[in-house]
Amino acid sequence: MKTYDEAAGQFYNKINISPVPLISWDIHSSNFLELCESGKDIFYMRNIAERNRWAYPKIDSEPLKHGGVVVITNPELTIVHITSNVASMTGYKPEEVIGNTPKIFQGKETDQKTLAEIKTAIQRNTSFEAVVLNYKKDGSTYNCEIKAEPIFNNRGQLVNYIAYEKEVA
């Protein structure tokens, strides 16, 4: 039990969640599941950063607080992690998206010029920002603001891309 307590302590210290008094559970319980999912997402993202030895392992969790989705791909642009709140933005569950490329969200009305600009930035290993018309699982569209950047390891090798995405009007 002592080992479990130590491991749990390390986990909760890493995800930076403040405990909530029991009396307030009835007020905050509606967000409790989302809070737990965000904590797990941050833990998994930090794990990816450590495993791939990111040159700067800082994960920006701020977008999660505002309904944003974080996507991590490998250098071939295959999604290796997507935050659990992707379902509320796209209708897809994370397990339906992982293993695919971000093209899963594109459709016939997605602007090819914007996609070409994104492709050029990726080929140059540079950061980019764009708004893309994406498609939800049910076929409806939404405008997706993407802020993405390549991630290099401490040897200077490209290991991942990270994108912060949110629905915009």
ABEGO torsion letter per residue (X at the ends): XAAAAAAAAAAAAAAGBBBBBAAAAAAAAAAAAAAAAAAAAAAAAAAAAAAAGBABABBBAAAAAAGBBBBBBBAAGBBABBBAAAAAAAGBBAAAABGBBAAAABBAABBAAAAAAAAAAAAAGBBBBBBBBBBBAAGBBBBBBBBBBBBBBAAGBBABBBBBBBBBX
